[in-house]
């Protein structure tokens, strides 16, 4: 059963709740460039894919690479989790990524599916609506 969480709201499902907490803590660690926390919450065999836009990241080296990518955008990128839907083992995190550019802000809606097993994240599959970026590039 899926449980909906929004703006930090809690629900009573223990398994879904634990999964949600781990996924959200992991996402915070990655987006705040906290390598130690992100690695502690990541399976050594974690896999990240982003809908085929860029590349596949694998393992703890992949987590480090993701954080390096985020760190390069420090001061230009803000990530907000808007809502969370969870069931035991899988969480969907709806996010808004805001990029600050000289021309102004660009908002990219995103949705991440995060799998959790044995207390760590095993998969992050990300989808971003790139229509805004594509329109700017034209």
C-alpha positions as CSV (number, residue, x, y, z in Angstrom):
1,X,0.0,0.0,0.0
2,X,1.3,3.4,-0.9
3,X,1.3,6.2,1.7
4,X,1.4,9.8,0.8
5,X,3.6,12.2,2.7
6,X,3.7,15.9,2.0
7,X,5.7,18.8,3.6
8,X,7.2,16.6,6.3
9,X,3.9,15.0,7.3
10,X,4.1,11.6,8.9
11,X,1.9,8.5,8.7
12,X,1.7,5.4,10.8
13,X,3.1,2.7,8.4
14,X,6.3,1.6,10.0
15,X,7.9,-0.1,6.9
16,X,6.8,2.7,4.5
17,X,7.9,5.3,7.1
18,X,11.4,3.8,7.5
19,X,11.8,3.6,3.7
20,X,10.7,7.2,3.4
21,X,13.0,8.5,6.1
22,X,16.0,6.7,4.5
23,X,15.2,7.9,1.0
24,X,14.7,11.5,2.2
25,X,17.9,11.5,4.3
26,X,19.8,10.1,1.4
27,X,18.4,12.8,-1.0
28,X,19.3,15.5,1.5
29,X,22.8,14.1,1.8
30,X,23.3,14.0,-2.0
31,X,21.9,17.5,-2.7
32,X,23.8,19.1,0.2
33,X,27.0,17.4,-0.9
34,X,27.5,15.4,2.3
35,X,29.6,12.6,0.9
36,X,30.0,10.7,4.2
37,X,26.2,10.6,4.9
38,X,25.3,9.8,1.3
39,X,27.8,6.9,1.3
40,X,26.6,5.6,4.6
41,X,23.0,5.5,3.2
42,X,24.0,4.0,-0.1
43,X,24.4,0.3,-1.0
44,X,27.9,-0.4,-2.5
45,X,26.1,-1.6,-5.6
46,X,23.7,1.4,-5.9
47,X,22.6,2.3,-9.4
48,X,21.5,5.8,-10.6
49,X,19.9,6.4,-13.9
50,X,18.2,9.5,-15.2
51,X,15.9,8.5,-17.9
52,X,18.7,8.2,-20.4
53,X,19.6,12.0,-20.5
54,X,23.2,11.8,-19.4
55,X,24.7,8.6,-18.0
56,X,24.5,5.8,-15.5
57,X,26.2,6.1,-12.1
58,X,27.1,2.9,-10.2
59,X,28.4,2.1,-6.8
60,X,30.0,4.4,-4.2
61,X,32.2,5.9,-6.9
62,X,29.0,6.8,-8.8
63,X,27.6,8.5,-5.7
64,X,30.8,10.5,-5.3
65,X,30.5,11.5,-9.0
66,X,26.9,12.6,-8.5
67,X,27.9,14.7,-5.5
68,X,30.8,16.3,-7.5
69,X,28.3,17.2,-10.3
70,X,26.0,18.8,-7.7
71,X,28.9,20.6,-6.0
72,X,29.9,22.2,-9.3
73,X,26.4,23.8,-9.4
74,X,26.7,25.1,-5.8
75,X,25.1,28.5,-5.6
76,X,23.2,27.9,-8.8
77,X,21.0,24.9,-7.8
78,X,18.3,24.6,-5.2
79,X,16.5,21.3,-4.8
80,X,13.1,21.1,-3.0
81,X,11.2,17.9,-2.2
82,X,7.6,18.8,-2.8
83,X,5.9,15.6,-1.9
84,X,6.6,12.0,-1.1
85,X,4.7,8.7,-1.8
86,X,6.1,5.6,-0.1
87,X,5.6,1.9,0.3
88,X,7.9,-0.5,2.0
89,X,11.0,-0.6,-0.2
90,X,10.2,2.1,-2.7
91,X,9.7,5.9,-2.5
92,X,8.7,8.4,-5.1
93,X,10.0,11.9,-4.4
94,X,8.5,14.8,-6.4
95,X,11.1,17.6,-6.6
96,X,11.6,21.0,-8.1
97,X,15.1,21.9,-9.1
98,X,15.6,25.6,-9.5
99,X,18.7,26.7,-11.4
100,X,19.8,30.4,-11.1
101,X,21.2,31.7,-14.3
102,X,22.3,35.1,-15.4
103,X,19.1,35.2,-17.5
104,X,17.0,34.4,-14.5
105,X,15.7,31.3,-12.7
106,X,14.8,28.0,-14.5
107,X,12.6,25.5,-12.7
108,X,12.8,21.8,-13.7
109,X,10.2,19.5,-12.3
110,X,11.6,16.1,-11.4
111,X,10.5,12.7,-10.0
112,X,12.8,10.2,-8.4
113,X,12.0,6.6,-7.6
114,X,14.3,5.4,-4.8
115,X,14.5,1.8,-3.7
116,X,15.7,1.0,-0.2
117,X,16.7,-2.4,1.2
118,X,18.5,-3.3,4.4
119,X,18.5,0.3,5.5
120,X,20.3,1.7,2.4
121,X,19.4,3.1,-1.0
122,X,19.9,0.5,-3.8
123,X,18.5,2.4,-6.8
124,X,17.7,6.0,-7.8
125,X,15.8,6.4,-11.0
126,X,15.3,10.0,-12.0
127,X,13.0,11.7,-14.5
128,X,13.2,15.4,-15.3
129,X,10.9,17.5,-17.4
130,X,13.4,19.1,-19.7
131,X,11.0,21.1,-21.8
132,X,12.0,24.4,-20.1
133,X,15.7,23.7,-20.8
134,X,15.0,22.7,-24.4
135,X,13.0,25.9,-25.0
136,X,15.9,28.0,-23.7
137,X,18.4,26.1,-25.9
138,X,16.3,26.8,-29.1
